């Protein structure tokens, strides 16, 4: 029988909720006025950094992500701040050397992050070790997230064995990261019960409302003893985001799971975000399509973002009529490629390859560089072996690596620093450049131009005050 205790909630409105609904476009200036109220709720944590926020800050909002973190840290006096970290990929799209991973973890914690949620798209534990150890060293909370998926290999034994591995690795907690909304209510009961029996670590559940079952899944998970659930304040909840915070708080009111959060305070926070939601709907930044239920997610086990990506790829090729064919091809490609969970970047690799297979009329006639890298072992180890015929067709007799991919990457921090030293104004700029070199340089140029404008303005004011 699960121990009955108040449920804790991680609020996602400052990261995953707006990443899911408005492509990570919420600016820092919109976040800051509500921080004081959010800080009074008593959340387990507020997720506010990592994931796609880093790239979006630089590329689209012309903001320094490190400055955002520092401002949020200054405002949240009582609440833990949390980020999402892609293991050896950090927040970029390739594997980085260990020295870059370690330095990024160190600077994230120094700038105000308390909890780092670390995941790998293949659930290859070797790709998480470096970040977990670095987090332990900096006295941060290392949470390992398992990318949840379905398939022959993903049995309860698979999940419980991996939970034990995570505990041995030195993680502080485990998150089940259900990015596609595939975990249905009664399966959640089985999964949480089994994992609670396998490990002493606290377990957090993260899911998306895409398939329409997420709130019911949370209900069953909480009854089974899950420790924390991820929710979003109602104006940025549901659809491809998370279940609504206020709804889950009310669901458990008056039960042993009662969070004790104040609904009046939550209502004030919701009222703050509501006009911004309306504005996003009006400008088209929030597409009503992402707010509904997409049952195809459960049928094809494809995350919502991957589906929309595929639709646009087909449209560009004037091949929208091939949609159903591609949907059927996705599970076949996934099986050929070792049945990986479908999450960044494996979802893009499988989806794009499925589109190519259908459009070319011959499977694997053309393979992307990423497909070749995956089959060469450059992303790590998949839960099942690759289809040997596909390996032969795509990479022939090219060598396949079996070690941890980052073992082959020499330290690169010094080289990166010397490459970008003309732009460096703070230590963190080196990491910004390491992750997104081109985008970073564009941002550094913009920052310099802004600073020069301010200097000119100050000079003008000074000259006006002291006429010669």
HELIX and SHEET records of a PDB file:
HELIX    1   1 UNK A   16  UNK A   22  1                                   7    
HELIX    2   2 UNK A   28  UNK A   32  1                                   5    
HELIX    3   3 UNK A   35  UNK A   38  1                                   4    
HELIX    4   4 UNK A   53  UNK A   59  1                                   7    
HELIX    5   5 UNK A   65  UNK A   75  1                                  11    
HELIX    6   6 UNK A   87  UNK A   89  5                                   3    
HELIX    7   7 UNK A   98  UNK A  110  1                                  13    
HELIX    8   8 UNK A  125  UNK A  127  5                                   3    
HELIX    9   9 UNK A  129  UNK A  137  1                                   9    
HELIX   10  10 UNK A  156  UNK A  169  1                                  14    
HELIX   11  11 UNK A  185  UNK A  198  1                                  14    
HELIX   12  12 UNK A  209  UNK A  211  5                                   3    
HELIX   13  13 UNK A  214  UNK A  223  1                                  10    
HELIX   14  14 UNK A  234  UNK A  236  5                                   3    
HELIX   15  15 UNK A  245  UNK A  251  1                                   7    
HELIX   16  16 UNK A  263  UNK A  283  1                                  21    
HELIX   17  17 UNK A  288  UNK A  291  5                                   4    
HELIX   18  18 UNK A  296  UNK A  300  1                                   5    
HELIX   19  19 UNK A  304  UNK A  316  1                                  13    
HELIX   20  20 UNK A  320  UNK A  322  5                                   3    
HELIX   21  21 UNK A  323  UNK A  336  1                                  14    
HELIX   22  22 UNK A  346  UNK A  360  1                                  15    
HELIX   23  23 UNK A  369  UNK A  375  1                                   7    
HELIX   24  24 UNK A  388  UNK A  395  1                                   8    
HELIX   25  25 UNK A  405  UNK A  408  5                                   4    
HELIX   26  26 UNK A  413  UNK A  420  1                                   8    
HELIX   27  27 UNK A  421  UNK A  423  5                                   3    
HELIX   28  28 UNK A  428  UNK A  435  1                                   8    
HELIX   29  29 UNK A  437  UNK A  465  1                                  29    
SHEET    1   A 9 UNK A   8  UNK A  11  0                                        
SHEET    2   A 9 UNK A  45  UNK A  50  1                                        
SHEET    3   A 9 UNK A  81  UNK A  85  1                                        
SHEET    4   A 9 UNK A 115  UNK A 119  1                                        
SHEET    5   A 9 UNK A 141  UNK A 147  1                                        
SHEET    6   A 9 UNK A 173  UNK A 178  1                                        
SHEET    7   A 9 UNK A 202  UNK A 207  1                                        
SHEET    8   A 9 UNK A 228  UNK A 231  1                                        
SHEET    9   A 9 UNK A   8  UNK A  11  1                                        
END                                                                             
